[in-house]
Amino acid sequence: MYYEPKWYHWPVIVSLLPVSFLYMIIAHFKFPRKYTDMGIPVISVGNIIVGGSGKTPITIAIANYLKEKKVAVILRGYKRLSSGLVIVKDFNEILVPVEISGDEAMEIATSTKAAVIVSEERKKAIEKAKKIGAEVVILDDGFDKPFEKLNIVIDKKLKNPFVLPAGGYRYPRVALKFADIILKENIDFKRNVEKVNGDVLISAISNPKRLLKYVDVKEYKFFPDHYCFKKKDINEFKDKKIVTTKKDYVKLKQFGLNLKVI
């Protein structure tokens, strides 16, 4: 309904518009007008939609581009089985399992030399990053955070133009005026993906059907975004060649499966 609504979704969408109007008013007053200088260069990678737009791959690309610096990546650690501030990785090694870090944080930790910190309170996390010696901070999903920063926003235009809950936008498109750099896929950046063969595609990312063009498989099984896999979920596929994403791989590798990563 959020991304490409069918004709039968529109009565529900229209019925939710009053709530979306209320949400938009709250979002307008919640958006920061003052920004704190944290005493360290901060780069934010964000978007204005619900779900995936490529924030994590862009964050990884920037962290690897700045590999000569001591980079710390900070994110919330959505759906992790922990709370508070956790150092997932210092500049040398990974310190916690994926259940504690969350899948996105672990993907970044295994794909870069950066330190990785998860925290609901980004200010505390930035202060911790400075304390452990970071020279640059990258905020994954930091568009609406009140810090002086280079605000990079990935713009994915949806066919449903409304904000939550009627549509898939967290902020209306006019909020893009707060971005310093706006990136559009296939214009400003492109995903380089080699097609992968296997028996089954397993994934727990947002809008997983977008993966089908990158794989050659006989079947697929999708789970809710950020789902924490259990052995019983994938037991029927233990003798098959499983194709998955890097974000899913960091959670699936513990089960000793035959995995191929897109």
C-alpha positions in Angstrom: 0.0 0.0 0.0 2.8 2.4 0.9 4.9 2.0 -2.3 2.6 1.0 -5.1 -1.0 1.1 -4.0 -3.6 -1.0 -5.9 -7.0 0.5 -6.7 -8.6 -1.3 -3.7 -6.1 0.3 -1.3 -7.3 3.8 -2.0 -10.5 3.8 0.2 -8.2 2.8 3.1 -5.7 5.5 2.2 -8.3 8.2 1.9 -9.9 7.2 5.3 -6.5 7.6 7.0 -5.8 11.1 5.6 -7.1 13.0 8.7 -4.6 11.0 10.8 -1.9 11.7 8.3 -2.7 15.4 8.5 -2.3 15.3 12.3 0.9 13.3 12.0 2.3 16.0 9.6 1.5 18.8 12.0 3.4 16.9 14.8 6.3 16.1 12.5 6.5 19.8 11.5 6.9 21.0 15.1 9.2 18.1 16.0 11.7 18.7 13.2 14.8 20.5 14.7 15.3 24.3 14.0 18.5 24.5 16.2 21.5 22.4 15.7 24.2 21.5 18.2 27.9 21.6 17.3 29.3 18.3 18.6 32.9 19.3 18.1 33.5 16.6 15.5 32.6 16.3 11.7 29.2 14.5 11.4 27.8 13.1 8.2 24.2 12.0 8.2 22.7 9.5 5.8 19.0 9.5 5.9 15.7 9.4 3.9 12.1 10.6 4.2 10.3 7.3 3.6 9.4 4.2 5.6 11.6 1.2 4.8 14.6 0.6 2.7 16.1 3.2 0.3 19.8 2.2 0.5 21.0 4.0 3.6 23.2 1.2 4.9 25.0 0.6 1.6 25.6 4.3 1.2 26.9 4.5 4.8 29.3 1.6 4.2 30.5 3.2 1.0 31.2 6.5 2.8 32.9 4.8 5.7 35.2 2.8 3.3 35.9 6.0 1.3 37.1 7.6 4.6 39.1 4.6 5.7 42.2 6.7 6.3 40.3 8.4 9.1 39.1 6.9 12.4 35.4 6.7 11.5 32.6 5.8 13.9 29.2 4.8 12.6 26.3 5.5 14.9 22.8 4.0 14.5 19.8 3.1 16.6 20.2 -0.7 16.2 16.6 -1.3 15.3 15.1 -4.6 16.5 18.2 -5.5 18.6 17.7 -7.5 21.7 19.4 -4.9 23.8 18.9 -1.3 24.9 21.0 1.7 25.8 24.4 2.5 24.3 26.4 -0.5 23.1 29.8 -0.4 21.3 29.4 -3.1 18.7 32.9 -2.7 17.3 35.9 -0.7 18.4 38.5 0.1 15.8 39.9 -3.4 16.1 37.3 -6.1 16.7 33.6 -6.9 17.0 32.6 -7.0 20.6 29.0 -8.3 20.7 26.8 -10.8 18.7 24.3 -9.8 16.1 21.3 -10.2 18.5 22.8 -7.4 20.7 23.9 -5.2 17.8 21.0 -5.5 15.4 21.5 -6.7 11.8 22.3 -3.3 10.1 25.0 -2.5 12.7 26.6 -5.9 12.3 26.5 -5.5 8.5 28.4 -2.2 8.8 30.8 -3.7 11.4 31.7 -6.6 9.1 31.9 -4.4 5.9 34.1 -1.5 7.1 37.1 -0.7 9.4 34.8 1.8 11.3 33.9 1.6 14.9 30.1 1.0 15.3 27.9 2.2 18.1 24.2 1.6 18.6 22.2 3.9 20.8 18.7 5.4 21.0 20.4 8.6 22.2 22.6 9.8 19.3 24.1 12.6 21.4 25.5 10.2 24.0 26.8 7.9 21.1 28.6 10.9 19.5 30.2 11.8 22.8 31.3 8.1 23.2 32.7 8.0 19.7 34.8 11.1 20.5 36.0 9.5 23.7 37.3 6.3 21.9 39.2 8.4 19.4 36.9 8.9 16.4 37.8 11.7 13.9 34.5 11.5 11.9 31.0 10.3 12.8 28.5 8.9 10.3 24.9 8.9 11.5 22.9 6.1 9.8 19.3 7.5 9.6 20.1 10.9 11.1 18.1 13.2 8.8 16.0 14.7 11.7 18.7 14.7 14.4 19.5 18.1 15.9 23.3 18.2 15.3 25.4 20.3 12.9 26.1 17.9 10.1 26.4 17.2 6.4 22.8 16.1 5.7 22.7 13.5 2.9 19.2 12.4 2.0 18.4 9.5 -0.4 15.3 10.5 -2.3 13.0 7.7 -3.3 9.8 8.9 -4.8 6.7 6.9 -4.0 3.5 6.5 -6.0 1.6 7.1 -2.8 2.3 10.8 -2.0 1.0 10.9 1.6 2.8 10.7 5.0 2.1 8.0 7.6 -0.3 6.3 8.1 -2.0 6.9 4.8 1.3 6.8 2.9 4.9 5.7 3.1 6.5 9.1 3.8 7.9 9.9 7.3 8.2 13.5 6.3 6.5 15.3 3.3 8.7 15.9 0.3 9.0 19.6 1.2 11.3 18.5 4.0 14.0 17.8 1.4 14.8 21.5 1.6 16.7 20.6 4.8 19.1 18.3 2.9 22.6 19.4 1.9 22.9 16.7 -0.7 20.0 14.8 -2.3 20.9 11.4 -3.9 18.7 9.6 -6.4 19.3 6.0 -7.3 20.5 5.4 -10.9 21.2 9.1 -11.2 23.6 10.0 -8.4 24.5 6.4 -7.4 24.0 2.9 -8.8 24.0 -0.5 -7.2 26.5 -2.9 -8.7 25.0 -6.3 -8.2 26.0 -9.6 -9.8 23.2 -12.0 -10.3 23.3 -15.0 -8.0 22.1 -18.6 -8.6 20.6 -20.8 -5.9 17.7 -22.9 -4.8 15.9 -20.5 -2.5 16.0 -16.8 -1.7 15.6 -16.0 2.0 15.4 -12.5 3.3 14.0 -10.3 6.0 14.5 -6.8 4.5 12.0 -4.1 3.7 10.2 -4.7 0.4 12.1 -7.9 -0.3 10.5 -8.6 -3.8 13.0 -6.0 -5.2 15.7 -8.7 -4.8 14.1 -11.0 -7.3 15.7 -9.3 -10.3 19.1 -10.0 -8.8 18.7 -13.7 -8.3 18.0 -16.9 -10.2 16.1 -19.2 -7.7 13.3 -21.7 -7.8 11.5 -20.4 -4.7 11.7 -17.7 -2.1 10.6 -17.1 1.5 10.4 -13.7 3.0 10.1 -12.6 6.7 9.3 -9.3 8.4 11.9 -6.6 8.2 14.7 -7.1 10.7 13.3 -10.5 11.7 15.5 -12.5 14.1 15.8 -15.9 12.4 15.2 -19.1 14.4 16.4 -22.5 13.4 12.9 -23.8 12.9 12.3 -21.0 10.3 14.9 -22.3 7.9 15.2 -26.0 8.9 13.4 -27.1 5.7 16.1 -25.4 3.6 19.1 -26.8 5.4 20.1 -29.0 2.4 19.5 -26.3 -0.2 21.7 -23.5 -1.7 20.3 -20.4 0.0 20.7 -16.9 -1.6 20.4 -14.0 0.8 21.6 -10.4 1.5 24.5 -9.3 3.6 22.1 -7.9 6.1 20.4 -11.4 6.4 23.7 -13.2 6.2 25.0 -11.8 9.5 22.0 -13.5 11.2 21.8 -16.7 9.2 25.5 -17.7 9.3 25.2 -19.2 12.8 23.0 -22.1 11.5 25.7 -23.7 9.3 23.7 -23.3 6.0 25.0 -23.2 2.4 24.7 -19.5 1.9 25.4 -17.3 -1.1 25.3 -13.5 -0.6 24.0 -11.1 -3.1 
